[in-house]
């Protein structure tokens, strides 16, 4: 099979495919139009997030047998249309689950202990101890929504903190164990102190976390999002930060990101809600790097390559 690499990847991916007999063309510098002009020559394409693989792209790729995404989400692929065309879609969420689990924990500890706030204050000549008194995770209830690769990895990393970890997954059942207790969504609303989001971006989860959703929590909560930005309505987040329903938020993803997750700080003027997040000492922000480690860079490519090889060889 001839495979077109649209995005850059770790060298292990083309290396493993080549060793398995695939012919790999690493043409990551092409524009979308240039890519569309040659895509009919290929049976496979490898992407990250450069552009959407929509009906236009799939129709141009007349010989396509598979699409491989180096990453977890498939929201930038029209998987339904690809399936209708007999095109297999692969991703590799197993490759960055550990990175995301650790990053979510880091965000939580930063919120709990006001690490980012305190660090910024010291660098600006302010030594404030009482104002930066934190809280312990022991005996707190941590609610996870979405208990796949990422949610379960986060739960595993919470094991030593003696928290009560509960989870809800609309499509997964009977997974309670020594790490987590399965709950209905109502149970999440009633018990949660800290909420962590680990769902894919779909029509169903777009703006899932909004005013109506947040209002159902019995207690004020802390919120962590390492899934996708558009799962959370930022304006509604700001409203609830202001009224105290959300005590603090740690966000690795933002709804303002483009498909390719490029720099959003260059857009002017910045959305009012985002400007609030930038100025709030109750918010911790990172630039979509939860799954972005040296190790995950390799694992994402190796796991994806092995899935493709196993399917076609």
N, C-alpha and C positions, 0 to 999 in steps of 0.2 A: 504493500500500500504506500502511496505517496501522501506525506503528511506536511501540512503547511503550519508553521509556527507564526501566528499573528502577533503574539506578545513575547516578551523576554521571559525566560524561565531559568532555573538552575540547569547547569550542563548535564546533570544526571538524566534528565528526561529525554533529550535527543540521543544521548549516549545509549541508554537502555533500549529505546525503540530501534535505533540503528543496529545494535547487536542482535536484536530479535528479527531483523530482516526488513524493517520498514525503511523507506527512503525519506529523510527529513530535510525540508527546505526551511532554513531559519531566516525568514524575510520580515523581521519585526519592524523595519523602518518604513514599510509601505503605508500609504494613506488608505482610508477605507475604499475609495474609488479604485485605487491601484490594486488593492486586494480583491475586489469584486471582479476585476478584469481577468484574473488568473485563477480564481477559486474553483472553477469548473475542472481544473486539472487534478484536483486532489480528492482522495478518499477520506482523509481525516484532517481536522484542524485543531490546533491547540491555542487556547486563549486564556487570559486572566480577566481583564476588565476594559480592554481598549475601546471596544464598541459593542453594541448589542448584536447578537446573532438572531436577527428577526426574519420574517418571512421573505423579505427582499434578499437577504444574504443566502438563506437556505434555497431559494428558487434559483439563484445564480450557481450554487454549488450542486450541480446536477449529478455528480458522481459520489456525493458525500455518504460515507458509511458511519462516521462517528464524529462527535464534538467532545473534546476533552478540556475541562476547565481546571486550571491549577488554583484550587481554593475550595471553599465550602459551598457557598451559595450558587444557585443556578438561575437567579432572577434576571441575568442579562442574556439568557437564552430562551427562545420560544420553544420550550420543551414539548409542549403539546403538538405544535406543528411539526417539529422534528420527528416526534413519534409517529405522526400520520405518514411521514415520508420514509419511515423505516430507519431513521437515523438514531443511533445509540448515543446517549449523553452520559458522560462520566465526570465525576468530580472527586475531590480527595479531602473531605473534612477530617478524616483520621490523621491527616498530616499536621494540622495546626491546633488540634483539640487541646493538647498539653499547653501550648503557648497561650491560648485564649483562657484556659482555666487559671493559669498563673497570673495573667494580666488582670483578670476580673478580681482575683484575690488582692492583688496589689492596689487596685482602685478602691476596693472596700477598705483596706487598711489605711489608705491615705485619707479617705473620708472619716473613718472612725477616730483617727488620731490627729486629724487636721494637719497632716504633714506638708501638703503643698502650701497651705495658708501660712503656716509657721515659717517655712523655708523662705517664702517671699518676704515676710515681715522682717526676718533677721537681715536679709540682704539689703533691706531698706532702713536699717538702723533701729528696728523696733524689737525689743525683747519682752514678749508678752506670754506669761506662763498660764495664769488663771484663764485668760481668754481662749487659750488653746487646750483646755482640758478635754480629753477624748472620752470614748466609751469602749468597753470590752465586748468582744464577740461572744464570750461565754454566756450561755442561757438566752441569747437573742434568737429569734426565729427568722431564718433566712429563707425566703420564698424564691423558687426558681420556676420560671415559665418557659417551657421547652426543654425536654429532657432527652436530647439526643447526644451527639458527640460532645458538644460544648457544655451543655448543662450538666451532664454527668461528670465531666472533667473538673468543673468548678466544685461540684459536690464532693468529689474525692479529695480535693485540696482543703476543704473545710473540716475534714474529719478530726483533726487534732485540736480544734478550737472549742469543742464541747458546746457547739450551737445546736439548735434544733433545725435541721434542714428539711424543708418540705418542697414538693414539686408538683406542677400540673403540666400535663402534655395531652392535648386533645386527641392525639392519634396513637398514644402509647399507654399500656395498662399493665398492672401487676408487676411493677418494678421496685416496690418497696424492699429495702434491705438495710444493712447496718449503716449505710451512708445517707439514705433519704427516705422520707415517708411520702407516699403518693397521696395527693389531695385533689378534691374537686376545686374548681376555680373559686367557689364560695369559701372553701377552706383557706385558700390563699388570702382572700380578702379579709377573713376574720383573724388570722393569726400573724401575718407577716409584719416584721419590723424592718427588714431590708429586702428589697425586691431586685432580682437580677434577671435580665431578659436574654433569652437564648433561642429565639425563633427565627426562621427564615423570612425573607420579605416576599409576601404573596399578596394577592388581592384581599385575602382574608385578614392578614396582619398589618396591612397599611393603615397607619394611624390607630392601631389597636389600643395603644395607651394614650387616652385623651381624657378630658374632664370627667366624662361619664364613668370611665374605667377607674380613674384615680379616686373619685368620690366614694367608691364602694369599699375602700379599705377602712377597717374599723379604727386603726391607729395611724398617726402620722408615720411616714416611711422614708427611708433612704432608697434611692433608685440608682441602679447600675445598668448601663446598656453597652454591651459589646457585640450586639447582633447586627442590625442595620438601622441607619438613621431614621428612615421613614416609618419604622415601627412606632416611633414616639412623636407625637405632635408637640413641637418645641414651644409654640405659643401657650399651649395648655400646661406644659411643664413649668414655664415661667410663672403663669398664674398661680399654680399650686406651690411653687417656691415662695412666692410673695405672701400667700395666705397661710403658710405653715403646714399645709397638708403633706408636702414633701420637704423634709428637713435638710436634704442635701442630695446632690446628683453627681455621678461620675460617668462620663460619656466618652467612649472611644470612637463613636460614630455619630454623625450629624445628618439631618435630613437635607442639608444644603449641598451635600457632596454630589458630584456628577457621577455618571456610570463608572468612570475610570478612577474615581476617588481622588481626583487631583486637588490641588491647593484651592481652598475656598476663600482664603484671606485676601486674595487679589481682587475679589469682586467688591465693587463700591457702588452705592453705599451698602454696608452690611445690614442684613435683616435686623429689625429692632430686637427681636427675641434673642438672636445670636449675640448681639451687642450686650444684652443683659447678662448672658452666660459668661462672656469674657470679663465682665466687671464684678461678678458675684464671687465672694469668698466662700460660698456654700457649694461651689461647683468645681469639679476636677475634669480637665479635658485632655485627651490625647488624640493624635491625628491618624486614627484607623490603623493602629499598630498592634492590636491585641494578639493577632496571629502571626506577627511579623518578627520572627526570631531567626537566628542563624541556623538553628536546628530544623525549624519548620520549613525553611526555604528548601532544604534538601528533602525532607520527608514528603512534602506536598508533591514534589516532582516524582520521587521514587514510587510512591503509592499509586499515583495516577498512571504512570508508565506500566506498572504491574497489572493494574486493572485492564488496561487496553490490551496488553500482551495476552493475559489470561483469556480474554473474550475472543480474540481473533486467531490465536495460535493453538 
